[in-house]
Amino acid sequence: MPRLIEILLFLTPFVGFAVWRLVAPSERPPVWLVTGAVCFVVLMLASLVWLRARDASDTFQTYVPAQLQDGHIVPGHAATR
């Protein structure tokens, strides 16, 4: 079932485009729609860059994976070499 949902989510934009082309084959998309799509893509890329910079650790640190110590889970963290 999850695989079917992934396939449907993947195909949704293509089906939407095909429906749009069938309903209005000679019309261009409205300016507000193109502007909104461009703003969305720019915002998405900016957020990806921001999240990457925020989650990046120092170059001279190594990642220590999560461990089980004395019955408690110690979360993964960056430690100095």
C-alpha positions in Angstrom: 0.0 0.0 0.0 2.7 2.6 0.8 4.3 1.9 -2.6 1.0 2.6 -4.3 0.7 5.9 -2.5 4.3 6.8 -3.5 3.4 6.1 -7.2 0.2 8.1 -7.0 2.1 11.1 -5.4 4.7 10.8 -8.2 2.2 10.7 -11.0 -0.1 13.6 -9.6 1.8 16.5 -11.2 1.9 14.7 -14.6 -1.8 14.0 -14.5 -2.5 17.6 -13.4 -0.5 18.9 -16.4 -2.3 16.6 -18.8 -5.7 17.7 -17.5 -4.6 21.4 -17.8 -3.4 20.8 -21.4 -6.7 19.1 -22.3 -8.9 21.7 -20.7 -7.1 24.8 -22.0 -4.7 23.6 -24.8 -4.0 27.1 -26.3 -4.0 29.2 -23.2 -0.8 30.2 -21.4 -0.7 29.9 -17.6 -1.7 33.0 -15.7 1.1 35.3 -14.6 0.2 34.9 -10.9 0.6 31.1 -11.2 4.0 31.3 -12.8 5.1 33.9 -10.3 3.8 31.7 -7.4 5.6 28.7 -8.8 8.9 30.5 -9.1 8.5 32.0 -5.6 7.8 28.5 -4.2 10.9 27.0 -5.9 13.1 29.8 -4.7 11.7 29.5 -1.1 12.2 25.7 -1.2 15.8 26.0 -2.4 16.6 28.7 0.2 15.1 26.5 3.0 17.2 23.6 1.8 20.4 25.7 1.9 19.4 27.1 5.4 18.7 23.6 6.8 22.0 22.3 5.4 24.0 25.1 7.0 22.1 24.8 10.3 22.6 21.1 10.6 26.2 21.0 9.4 28.8 20.1 12.1 32.3 21.4 12.3 34.7 19.9 9.8 37.0 18.6 12.5 34.3 16.6 14.2 33.2 13.0 13.6 29.8 11.6 14.0 29.2 9.2 16.9 26.1 7.1 16.2 23.4 6.4 18.8 24.4 3.8 21.4 22.8 1.8 24.1 24.6 2.3 27.4 23.4 0.9 30.8 19.9 0.5 29.4 19.6 4.1 28.2 19.8 5.3 24.6 22.6 7.9 24.1 21.6 9.9 20.9 24.0 10.3 18.1 26.2 13.4 18.3 29.3 15.1 16.8 32.5 14.6 18.8 36.0 16.1 18.4 38.5 13.8 17.0 
